[in-house]
Amino acid sequence: MVQLQLGKKAPGFTLKASNGETVKLSDYIGHPVVLFFYPKDLTATCTQQACDFRDAYAEYRQLEAVVLGISADDVKSHVKFVEKKELPFLLLADTEKKVCEKYGVWQLKKLYGREYMGIVRSTFLIDKKGKLVREWRKVKIKDHVRQVLEAIQELDRK
């Protein structure tokens, strides 16, 4: 598994977004960035996670934070997800899983005794200078969005 280093520059990327544009991580220098990796559009837990970010989005924007969701689904699937759940942030399509691999979230998973490769639900916080400052791996949904928000508030106090 890839070892990311806190305090170091976050791995850059360029991906297609749900709004039809191409997004680069470097586009957001000057803002804290929340990257949340999730397994699949419109599945129960992923929908809950995205809706939790949606419901707290105004608080994130007050802190000038950018929220980006990343999965291996294609743009068409992301557009459906955004429209159906009224998500106010971009979803990025990592169909080749290159960004997932850079962040070490593309891993062997087990479900009902079956092994397969998939995205391990993870969130990364990148500061205004593009440095990785926090990571949450194997995220449990309950209170997660609040924990990330508090971490951004701590950045502002530093």
C-alpha positions as CSV (number, residue, x, y, z in Angstrom):
1,M,0.0,0.0,0.0
2,V,1.1,3.5,-0.8
3,Q,2.4,5.4,2.2
4,L,1.4,9.1,2.1
5,Q,3.3,11.5,4.3
6,L,1.5,14.1,6.4
7,G,3.0,17.5,6.0
8,K,4.2,16.7,2.4
9,K,2.6,17.8,-0.8
10,A,-0.5,15.8,-1.6
11,P,-0.3,13.7,-4.8
12,G,-1.6,15.8,-7.7
13,F,-4.1,14.6,-10.3
14,T,-6.3,15.7,-13.2
15,L,-9.7,14.0,-13.5
16,K,-13.0,14.6,-15.3
17,A,-15.7,16.1,-13.0
18,S,-19.5,15.7,-12.8
19,N,-19.9,19.2,-14.3
20,G,-18.2,18.1,-17.5
21,E,-15.0,20.0,-16.8
22,T,-11.5,18.6,-16.1
23,V,-10.3,19.3,-12.6
24,K,-6.7,19.5,-11.2
25,L,-5.9,19.4,-7.5
26,S,-3.6,22.4,-8.1
27,D,-6.7,24.4,-9.1
28,Y,-7.6,24.7,-5.4
29,I,-4.4,26.0,-4.0
30,G,-5.4,28.7,-1.5
31,H,-8.3,26.6,-0.1
32,P,-8.5,23.6,2.2
33,V,-9.5,20.6,0.2
34,V,-11.5,17.6,1.4
35,L,-11.0,14.6,-0.8
36,F,-13.4,11.8,0.0
37,F,-13.0,8.4,-1.7
38,Y,-16.0,6.2,-1.8
39,P,-16.8,2.8,-3.4
40,K,-19.9,3.4,-5.6
41,D,-22.4,6.0,-6.7
42,L,-26.0,5.6,-5.3
43,T,-25.3,2.8,-2.9
44,A,-26.7,3.1,0.6
45,T,-23.6,4.0,2.6
46,C,-22.0,6.1,-0.1
47,T,-25.2,8.0,-0.5
48,Q,-25.4,8.6,3.2
49,Q,-21.8,9.9,3.2
50,A,-22.3,12.2,0.2
51,C,-25.6,13.5,1.7
52,D,-23.8,14.2,5.1
53,F,-21.3,16.3,3.2
54,R,-24.1,18.0,1.3
55,D,-26.0,18.8,4.5
56,A,-22.9,20.4,6.1
57,Y,-21.7,22.0,2.9
58,A,-22.6,25.6,3.9
59,E,-20.3,25.2,7.0
60,Y,-17.5,23.9,4.7
61,R,-18.0,26.9,2.4
62,Q,-17.8,29.3,5.3
63,L,-14.3,28.0,5.9
64,E,-13.6,28.3,2.1
65,A,-13.1,24.6,2.0
66,V,-13.5,22.6,-1.3
67,V,-15.2,19.2,-1.1
68,L,-14.5,16.7,-3.8
69,G,-15.8,13.1,-4.0
70,I,-13.8,10.5,-5.9
71,S,-14.8,7.0,-7.1
72,A,-14.1,4.7,-10.0
73,D,-17.6,5.4,-11.5
74,D,-17.7,7.3,-14.8
75,V,-18.9,10.9,-15.2
76,K,-22.4,9.7,-16.5
77,S,-22.9,7.8,-13.2
78,H,-21.7,10.8,-11.2
79,V,-24.0,13.2,-13.0
80,K,-27.0,10.9,-12.0
81,F,-25.8,10.8,-8.4
82,V,-25.4,14.6,-8.2
83,E,-28.8,15.3,-9.8
84,K,-30.7,12.7,-7.7
85,K,-29.2,13.7,-4.4
86,E,-28.7,17.4,-5.2
87,L,-25.0,17.4,-4.3
88,P,-23.5,20.9,-4.3
89,F,-19.9,19.6,-4.9
90,L,-18.1,17.9,-7.7
91,L,-17.7,14.2,-8.0
92,L,-14.5,13.1,-9.9
93,A,-14.3,10.0,-12.1
94,D,-11.2,7.9,-11.5
95,T,-12.2,5.2,-13.9
96,E,-8.6,4.0,-14.3
97,K,-8.1,4.0,-10.5
98,K,-4.8,5.9,-10.8
99,V,-5.6,8.5,-8.2
100,C,-7.1,5.8,-5.9
101,E,-3.7,4.0,-6.2
102,K,-1.7,7.2,-5.5
103,Y,-3.7,7.7,-2.3
104,G,-3.5,4.0,-1.3
105,V,-7.3,3.5,-1.2
106,W,-7.5,0.8,-4.0
107,Q,-7.1,-2.3,-2.0
108,L,-8.1,-5.9,-1.6
109,K,-11.4,-6.2,0.2
110,K,-13.5,-9.0,1.5
111,L,-17.3,-9.4,1.6
112,Y,-19.1,-12.5,2.5
113,G,-15.9,-14.5,2.1
114,R,-15.3,-13.2,-1.4
115,E,-12.1,-11.2,-2.1
116,Y,-12.0,-8.4,-4.7
117,M,-10.3,-5.1,-5.4
118,G,-12.1,-2.0,-4.4
119,I,-12.0,1.5,-2.9
120,V,-11.6,1.6,0.9
121,R,-13.7,4.6,2.1
122,S,-11.1,7.2,3.0
123,T,-10.9,11.0,3.4
124,F,-7.9,13.3,3.1
125,L,-7.6,16.9,4.2
126,I,-5.2,19.1,2.1
127,D,-4.3,22.5,3.4
128,K,-4.3,25.8,1.5
129,K,-0.7,25.2,0.3
130,G,-1.4,21.8,-1.1
131,K,0.1,19.8,1.8
132,L,-1.6,16.6,3.1
133,V,-2.5,17.4,6.8
134,R,-4.9,14.7,7.8
135,E,-6.2,11.3,6.7
136,W,-9.0,9.1,7.7
137,R,-8.9,5.5,6.5
138,K,-11.7,2.9,6.7
139,V,-14.1,5.7,7.5
140,K,-17.2,5.0,9.6
141,I,-19.9,7.4,8.4
142,K,-21.3,8.4,11.8
143,D,-20.0,11.9,12.8
144,H,-17.3,11.7,10.1
145,V,-18.3,14.9,8.3
146,R,-18.2,16.7,11.7
147,Q,-14.7,15.4,12.4
148,V,-13.4,16.7,9.1
149,L,-15.1,20.1,9.7
150,E,-13.4,20.3,13.1
151,A,-10.0,19.4,11.5
152,I,-10.5,22.3,9.0
153,Q,-11.3,24.7,11.9
154,E,-8.1,23.6,13.6
155,L,-6.1,24.5,10.5
156,D,-7.5,28.0,10.7
157,R,-6.4,28.4,14.3
158,K,-2.8,27.4,13.4
